Amino acid sequence: MDFRIIPESLPDSVKTGYLLRDMSLGEVVRITRAALNKMDYGARNTYRIELWVRDEYDKQGNIDYLKHMINCGKLRYKDILDVFKFYNPFLELDPSRPIDWLDTLMQERKKEEVFLTDDFDYVPVPKKVVITNPRWEHKDATKKENSPKKAAFDDTVILMADVTGIPENGPVTFEIFDTSVKPPKAVGSAHGKNVGGVAKGEWVVTDKSNKGEDANLEFQASAKSKTSTRCTIPLTMATMYCFSC
């Protein structure tokens, strides 16, 4: 959300939530790290961020941690906003063009549906997240040409899906399963991001089920609680090439 339309009357933690919610994972992590540097060692050691985030890809955990630090009086919304402005100087408000948040919000309402919140009356609903057309291809150009429909163990493949409603560079997770066992076994994951409406992530094909070619590998893409259909990665035995022949 544009920081210029967030009402100043809201609590600092609420303003922080609105500021960060539509940012990419990378932006949120970068702002969190910079905000941590504004806290003294004692505060960082007492309120350890590891207790709030599951892993480095936990966007909501980072946001919740910053809001908690604000509620504890260890940070201010201004600290978060200053870091955001430092990394996004082109968004600074032009004094010759003052923005009234109500007018701006009403203009956005003409284009999008709205919902009510306890904080202020109208907020544009984010675009519906849709993830479709999961597919894959070899990273290696030779394998991509010679074996476009099958992969061997230890091949690096690029997992892809078409996405809408995800911010540019927003995170998308690819989860890989072996469905030859019951219940299906999770055998890997890849973290990708949305670039121009296509999410991509790399994964090295592995035999974690120890079933060789009998494994039935399928993957799905997920983001913001939405999941695509699954796509199969057909397997073949690795081919040995003799380049001296």
C-alpha angles and dihedrals in degrees: 000000000000105000090218093070097049107107114244089218092072120097114268093246092052092049089050091053092052092046095053105032097088096039122107120259091253093054093048092049092048092050091046092053092049091048090052089057089059090060123080121248093256093056093046091050094046096045100039114193090214088074090060105042127061092207140330090286094058100113096171091048090057091049093048090050093053091047090051092050089052092050089050091053094244094113138021132216086244089062091055093043092049090055091047092050091048091058093039106040092156090068094062111127116259105229090215090062109048114193122218107204094212093053091046092048093049090053090053091050090065090063103036141038116256138213134199124252133183091240102058135346107257133025124168113252112241116248114273112266113236125176117188145155101036110197142150142212138185117269090211109080094215093052090044089058100038100038109018096155102042136051133199128214113279091027115131111229132186113229115207143180136171113247138188128183092034118114118245108278088011115152123265123181125214116204121195124204138184104224094182088087127062117264096024112257123227106233103172150338138215129204114221138163139223114261114176095334096313121099117208134184134167126233134176109225107242135181100226092152092054090227100120115200090352089073115104107212119197131167138195134194122228138182134160092003092306121119133193127223115271126266125204124232104207113214133222134176113269112261120225115219124204108209094180094061 
